[in-house]
Amino acid sequence: MTKNSSSKQQAEAVSGPVWDWAAGHGPVTGALSATTGAFAVATTGTAAGMPPGWALAVGAAGAIGHTAAGIRLRNAGRTIAARAASWLVGAGWTTWAMTNGPLTWAALGSLATIGVGIGAATRSTNLYEEAREEEAIAAEQRQIAEALSAERREIAAEWIDRIQRVCSVTVRVLAVEKWEAGTGFTIDAELPGATTYERIAGHSAALSADAHLPHGCTATANPGIHQGRTLIDVATVNVLETETTYPADYAPLSLHTGIPWGYRSNAEQILAYLREQCALVVGPTGSGKTNMVHVILAGFARAVDVLTFVIDLNAGSAGLSWVLPALQHQPAEGERQLRPGVDWLAGTVDEAHLMLDAVLRIGHQRKISYQSLMTREDTDLLPIGPKIPQIMLVIDEGAEILVSNDKPLKKLAAKILEVIRMLRAMGIRTVLTALGSTASVLGNLMIRREAKVRVALTGGEKEGMDLGKLFPGSRGLKVDQAPYKGAGFMGTPESPAGLFKCWRIKPSQIREIVATTSERHPTLDTVSAQAAGEDYARRWSRDRIAWMHDTDRTPAIPADGDGTEGEPRQGLNLAALREPHPEQADRSDADRLADAFMREIDEQFGTTSEPNRSTTEPRPERERPERPGLNLSALREDRSSAPETEPEPGAEGGPEWLTDAIAAIHDAGAAGMKPSAVADHVGRSRQAVRETLKAAAARGELVYRDNGPHSVYVHPDHA
Ligand SMILES: Nc1ncnc2c1ncn2[C@@H]1O[C@H](COP(=O)(O)OP(=O)(O)OP(=O)(O)O)[C@@H](O)[C@H]1O
């Protein structure tokens, strides 16, 4: 039975023909059915005295029916003839048997012979039909292949000629492969003699112009399977022009298998491998750099073996979108607090110093503590994984910090350079962004040497875009090939510099990713967490993240040059928020929210270490000033339901343990004590202790010495 006929029969079976002439039989069942049918008609017809001519009439009708069905199915003539003949022979035998008696040896013997004959004929016609059908399919495929290879031959001939004219190189094209996305093709060509692929790569722009490729499309020569071959990617559809949103699957990623940063002209994803490499992303204002930073942070958030530390001295704006969804999240009953999409965010020079110092301590401690692990694993690279995560330090406009002549930034730069220089093997790498690929940025040897994953977002900007410096050796790249936001050039050690486009990532996607990946982030390994110490453990504490709630603050107050290194030149004046001043009688909503957030993070993920803290310790209810513009869910709790517990800090005398605390502070002398140390001493929560000490300072019982994260309380005797 042929494939075609069987499918048609199935279709007809569904519609239910009354008499199915096309109904098929195998050689054995066909023959059996014919002979038993004929025998039954002959015996019952004889017994019932049926006129023998009727059998002949039925046989003729069968032959006509099968012939019609065979024609409809486009069976071969010999198949139709064989099937019609089977009917007629069967009918002839029936007529003869009815005339001469069916139950004779002659009748039975001839019927058996007819059966064998029909079986053989059916088998032969079926085989013939199958062979016919296969031949038809093969012919169709041959026709398609011929048409395709004709097109390929045409492409090959056209490009051999073009390369000869434009580059004066005569190549031999071995294959032309069309891209699945239908946006271009790749030519696999053999180079003559001692010619290298760079000879063709250098003429990329001229080749693209000669081929009249649309804007945003290029012909780029890349290394081939060996040095005598080249792969020339020719994009014919401009995928860089269209805005494509970040892929929504948010599936887990690993640093070892690459983090996708965007896609090439052939719609293929381009991956950044950052286990050993640092990265540099250059883009002038408006080119889509901030968007790209978010795409990079999205990839790190999805990775199971990466913790991201962000330094953004422009008020932390790059990392805020990754923290606020967690900060504002109010878990339902039984739900876990969301973890931020980045593990540490520094928005000020002070906080950046804390972070970099911690990172350097982590790196040095890893070198010592993981020696035996590395010996066991027989590697000189720390085995990074979910248990010992890589720390990716993302520094927005970090390249500018490195080349800055500003005194406060120079110290920061020295630490960043130390991280870049010293901590590759220990799984700490950086992604720096820069506003422009200016000579000062790219003139920095360290950046050039270490940041081998490089991106230039052009957005049509031509000024200060020295692609030759950013991608040395990649001639033929022109800024005007990618005049679109989020588009530019990317090159990695694995993938030569070429056009690329970054996905567009929307704030709603960032929130989704924070929620989706919350449980996926690794925790800092104990060795590193201990080395990072308090500064890391308390990175989400109220005083250090208070500024994050100030997203609706308007004036940007420049640092007033009081000699402190702590303030960025632009952006928010955060000093007022860093440590609550004793005079600050009221705590803000932001403070409260930060407390809740840190408490949740501490309880659920154990990323801070506060040995004596009791999580069930009742917390004093305080005045809650209304702040228009912030309507965060964590603040909406019913005030009347708040527990009345410890006496209001600041009330006459304060709690009992205050005397003990004041004595300890007195004993500490002029150095004073940090609130955290006092909390440890009296065995109370830091929150309660801070409130009480603040009130005591307001009453003159203590003196508060404000020094950012190193602020202490001093006894008036030593102040
Ligand atoms: N990958 C992209 N695809 C499409 N459009 C984009 C892409 N990236 C950015 N854009 C568009 O460009 C605009 C500017 O992007 P973005 O804010 O990231 O640029 P920027 O270089 O950081 O500029 P600025 O420094 O002024 O913030 C976005 O609002 C968006 O409309």
PDBQT file of the ligand as one rigid body, heavy atoms in Angstrom, charges set to zero:
ROOT
HETATM    1  N1  LIG A 801      18.597  48.410  22.915  1.00  0.00    +0.000 N 
HETATM    2  C1  LIG A 801      17.769  49.400  22.610  1.00  0.00    +0.000 A 
HETATM    3  N2  LIG A 801      16.867  49.228  21.622  1.00  0.00    +0.000 NA
HETATM    4  C2  LIG A 801      16.053  50.247  21.290  1.00  0.00    +0.000 A 
HETATM    5  N3  LIG A 801      16.037  51.452  21.879  1.00  0.00    +0.000 NA
HETATM    6  C3  LIG A 801      16.898  51.682  22.860  1.00  0.00    +0.000 A 
HETATM    7  C4  LIG A 801      17.812  50.660  23.286  1.00  0.00    +0.000 A 
HETATM    8  N4  LIG A 801      18.552  51.166  24.283  1.00  0.00    +0.000 NA
HETATM    9  C5  LIG A 801      18.132  52.428  24.481  1.00  0.00    +0.000 A 
HETATM   10  N5  LIG A 801      17.133  52.741  23.632  1.00  0.00    +0.000 N 
HETATM   11  C6  LIG A 801      16.442  54.031  23.542  1.00  0.00    +0.000 C 
HETATM   12  O1  LIG A 801      17.373  55.050  23.818  1.00  0.00    +0.000 OA
HETATM   13  C7  LIG A 801      16.958  55.819  24.932  1.00  0.00    +0.000 C 
HETATM   14  C8  LIG A 801      18.168  56.212  25.769  1.00  0.00    +0.000 C 
HETATM   15  O2  LIG A 801      18.684  55.030  26.357  1.00  0.00    +0.000 OA
HETATM   16  P1  LIG A 801      19.607  55.084  27.635  1.00  0.00    +0.000 P 
HETATM   17  O3  LIG A 801      18.982  55.909  28.696  1.00  0.00    +0.000 OA
HETATM   18  O4  LIG A 801      19.971  53.703  27.954  1.00  0.00    +0.000 OA
HETATM   19  O5  LIG A 801      20.833  55.861  27.033  1.00  0.00    +0.000 OA
HETATM   20  P2  LIG A 801      22.107  56.415  27.760  1.00  0.00    +0.000 P 
HETATM   21  O6  LIG A 801      23.200  56.252  26.796  1.00  0.00    +0.000 OA
HETATM   22  O7  LIG A 801      22.296  55.800  29.063  1.00  0.00    +0.000 OA
HETATM   23  O8  LIG A 801      21.741  57.910  27.891  1.00  0.00    +0.000 OA
HETATM   24  P3  LIG A 801      21.874  58.823  29.172  1.00  0.00    +0.000 P 
HETATM   25  O9  LIG A 801      23.325  58.807  29.519  1.00  0.00    +0.000 OA
HETATM   26  O10 LIG A 801      21.375  60.130  28.702  1.00  0.00    +0.000 OA
HETATM   27  O11 LIG A 801      21.000  58.179  30.208  1.00  0.00    +0.000 OA
HETATM   28  C9  LIG A 801      15.954  54.948  25.667  1.00  0.00    +0.000 C 
HETATM   29  O12 LIG A 801      15.002  55.705  26.322  1.00  0.00    +0.000 OA
HETATM   30  C10 LIG A 801      15.345  54.138  24.566  1.00  0.00    +0.000 C 
HETATM   31  O13 LIG A 801      14.268  54.836  23.999  1.00  0.00    +0.000 OA
ENDROOT
TORSDOF 0
